[in-house]
Every structure is written in structure tokens, then in C-alpha cells.
Amino acid sequence: MRLLSLTCNHCGAPLEVPESAKFVTCTHCSSRLAIERSGGAAYTEVLEALEQRTEQIAGDVESLKLQSELDRLDREWMLQRDRYMVQDEHGHRHFPSKTGSMVAMVFVIGFAIFWMAMAAAASPFFSLFGLIFIAVAIWSFTTRRRKADEYERLRRQYERRRKEILRQIDLRGR
């Protein structure tokens, strides 16, 4: 059986190990060593250092996964958020709000009542168009209100998930 002459990578003590050995414990400092071979050369490496680097790499990979998940979550939210935007009569896009829906409904119903009062003087038949305005206002209000509620629910869900991922990233950084 052939022996390799090596030195301990931790304390520098000389070691004689069988050529087929993959691991050895230094008799001087009790360090656990891995025997590495590269081409025709052989050397030792402290296993604890390898374990620490492996743990660090695993932690880095987990941090990258979390950052990737955060990026994916943000991209998906941007796309989803745009689907909920509403456009006003001036072409401006904004997020639906319950207050805006209520104001629009009150305005349209007010106009419908005015229409009905004015049209009743000319023809009772034309005053019935005011009822159509009221029906459209109520339908529009309920539709926008539902959209605003759904948007708020999804926004809160997104923010909760984002906070959780950021907390995990923060914990990994400690």
C-alpha cells in the first residue's frame, strides 16, 4: 500500500496517508481533513471550512430564491394591478375607489332627478328616461364598487406576501 506525504492544511503538521484515502484526521491538531486531488498533486482541506462555505452557498442560493420570488411577485402585481385601473371621462387612468363610485352615482342620480323634473313639464314620457339614468347609475356603482373591493383585497394580499418575503430576506441577512 502506497502512502502519500501531505501536510495538514490547518496546523501544517506532516501526514502520511494511504493513497486511496479521501478523509483523514490530523494526529497533531485533530482537524478533520478532506484529501483533494488535482492532476498529479494532492493536498488537504479542512472539512469545517468546506462545511462553512457550503452553508454560505446554500444561504446565498436561498437568498437568491427569495429575491427572485419577490421580483416575480412584483411583476405579477404590476400586471394584475393594471387590469383593475379605470378610465375617467378625460382619459386619465386611476385605481377604482368606493368614494369615487359613490360620488359618480350621486351625480348621475341628481342629474336624472333634474331631467325627470324638467321633462315632466314637457312630456311625462320623456321623464321616464330619468329612470334609465338612475338604473345605469346604480349598475355602474355596484360594478365599480365590486371592482374597488376586489382591487383592495388583492392589494392587501400582495402587500402581506411582499412583507413576508422581505422579512425572510431580512432574517437571512442576519
Phi and psi in degrees as a GROMACS rama.xvg file:
@    title "Ramachandran Plot"
@    xaxis  label "Phi"
@    yaxis  label "Psi"
@TYPE xy
-83.6666  145.248  ARG-2
-112.56  145.617  LEU-3
-100.881  139.548  LEU-4
-97.2405  115.559  SER-5
-129.114  172.775  LEU-6
-122.751  149.33  THR-7
-68.9499  128.102  CYS-8
-73.0955  -11.0701  ASN-9
-96.3546  -48.7253  HIS-10
-115.272  -11.0166  CYS-11
86.1962  3.80943  GLY-12
-68.7243  146.652  ALA-13
-72.3135  143.6  PRO-14
-131.327  141.638  LEU-15
-116.905  117.421  GLU-16
-130.843  151.284  VAL-17
-60.7347  145.401  PRO-18
-59.1024  -30.2885  GLU-19
-87.0964  -4.37551  SER-20
-67.2093  144.823  ALA-21
-112.416  -22.971  LYS-22
-138.919  152.343  PHE-23
-153.594  153.652  VAL-24
-111.135  128.121  THR-25
-66.1651  131.511  CYS-26
-77.0091  -15.0751  THR-27
-91.5238  -45.8517  HIS-28
-115.161  -1.12434  CYS-29
64.2333  20.937  SER-30
-75.6746  139.184  SER-31
-83.492  129.616  ARG-32
-125.642  145.316  LEU-33
-100.652  139.548  ALA-34
-95.4243  116.128  ILE-35
-102.76  141.899  GLU-36
-123.427  134.041  ARG-37
-139.77  109.664  SER-38
63.6095  -123.78  GLY-39
-95.0284  -4.00035  GLY-40
-96.7296  152.213  ALA-41
-133.562  145.035  ALA-42
-152.451  167.526  TYR-43
-107.814  154.04  THR-44
-139.547  134.173  GLU-45
-66.5988  124.821  VAL-46
-62.5662  -36.5355  LEU-47
-59.442  -39.1839  GLU-48
-65.4032  -39.5178  ALA-49
-64.5475  -42.0991  LEU-50
-63.6194  -41.4349  GLU-51
-63.9273  -43.5395  GLN-52
-64.7106  -39.701  ARG-53
-63.0236  -43.5204  THR-54
-63.5771  -40.4824  GLU-55
-64.4009  -43.3871  GLN-56
-63.2964  -43.1239  ILE-57
-61.8284  -40.5799  ALA-58
-64.7974  -41.0344  GLY-59
-63.4246  -41.0661  ASP-60
-63.1752  -42.0948  VAL-61
-64.1821  -40.7045  GLU-62
-63.2378  -40.7285  SER-63
-64.1354  -39.0113  LEU-64
-62.4653  -44.4448  LYS-65
-64.2473  -42.109  LEU-66
-64.9847  -39.0017  GLN-67
-65.096  -40.9853  SER-68
-64.5452  -38.997  GLU-69
-63.739  -44.2233  LEU-70
-61.7954  -43.1431  ASP-71
-63.1884  -44.1135  ARG-72
-60.2126  -44.1998  LEU-73
-64.1831  -42.9056  ASP-74
-62.4412  -46.0507  ARG-75
-62.6013  -38.8974  GLU-76
-65.5236  -41.5356  TRP-77
-59.9496  -42.3186  MET-78
-67.6631  -44.6387  LEU-79
-66.828  -40.6238  GLN-80
-60.959  -41.1113  ARG-81
-62.5665  -30.7431  ASP-82
-67.1451  -22.3157  ARG-83
-93.5983  -7.45457  TYR-84
-67.2108  144.837  MET-85
-116.064  156.087  VAL-86
-113.793  131.533  GLN-87
-86.8895  -177.919  ASP-88
-67.1098  -15.0886  GLU-89
-96.4301  3.57284  HIS-90
86.2131  3.30915  GLY-91
-80.1308  136.213  HIS-92
-97.6629  138.115  ARG-93
-152.728  170.637  HIS-94
-83.3947  145.896  PHE-95
-67.187  144.627  PRO-96
-134.934  150.023  SER-97
-66.3379  -38.8826  LYS-98
-63.9955  -46.334  THR-99
-60.5954  -39.2205  GLY-100
-63.7378  -42.1396  SER-101
-66.0357  -43.5828  MET-102
-61.4146  -45.0133  VAL-103
-61.8506  -41.6466  ALA-104
-64.8125  -45.0006  MET-105
-61.5746  -41.5794  VAL-106
-62.1946  -48.0345  PHE-107
-66.3938  -40.7477  VAL-108
-65.6193  -39.8277  ILE-109
-59.881  -43.8928  GLY-110
-62.8674  -41.1827  PHE-111
-63.0535  -40.7415  ALA-112
-65.5725  -43.147  ILE-113
-59.4639  -45.5239  PHE-114
-58.5521  -46.9173  TRP-115
-63.1032  -39.6348  MET-116
-66.6446  -42.4992  ALA-117
-71.9536  -41.5187  MET-118
-72.3122  -28.0268  ALA-119
-62.6263  -31.8569  ALA-120
-69.2208  -35.9423  ALA-121
-83.3268  -50.9293  ALA-122
-159.212  126.213  SER-123
-59.3776  -29.2554  PRO-124
-62.7406  -42.9814  PHE-125
-67.3951  -25.5435  PHE-126
-68.0835  -22.4137  SER-127
-65.9928  -22.4952  LEU-128
-61.9056  -26.8021  PHE-129
-60.6671  -35.0601  GLY-130
-65.3605  -34.8199  LEU-131
-64.7715  -42.9309  ILE-132
-59.5394  -42.0972  PHE-133
-64.8887  -43.5931  ILE-134
-62.2739  -43.4092  ALA-135
-64.0396  -39.9719  VAL-136
-63.1317  -43.9643  ALA-137
-67.0452  -43.1027  ILE-138
-62.6579  -44.7039  TRP-139
-62.7132  -41.7701  SER-140
-61.1587  -48.5152  PHE-141
-65.76  -37.4601  THR-142
-65.6065  -48.0821  THR-143
-67.9522  -35.5071  ARG-144
-64.2066  -44.4206  ARG-145
-61.2844  -42.5156  ARG-146
-65.1816  -40.6393  LYS-147
-64.6005  -42.2841  ALA-148
-62.5488  -44.8982  ASP-149
-64.4093  -41.5116  GLU-150
-60.8198  -46.6613  TYR-151
-63.2126  -40.578  GLU-152
-62.0597  -46.8216  ARG-153
-67.4187  -36.5089  LEU-154
-64.9527  -44.0294  ARG-155
-63.3491  -40.2922  ARG-156
-62.3822  -44.989  GLN-157
-61.1902  -46.6325  TYR-158
-64.918  -38.0681  GLU-159
-62.9299  -46.1941  ARG-160
-65.4428  -39.3463  ARG-161
-64.611  -43.0889  ARG-162
-60.9885  -40.6944  LYS-163
-63.4246  -44.7141  GLU-164
-65.2018  -43.035  ILE-165
-63.2255  -36.362  LEU-166
-64.5233  -41.67  ARG-167
-63.8763  -42.0774  GLN-168
-63.0083  -42.2011  ILE-169
-62.6931  -42.0323  ASP-170
-63.4823  -36.14  LEU-171
-70.8906  -28.7497  ARG-172
-75.822  -12.6291  GLY-173
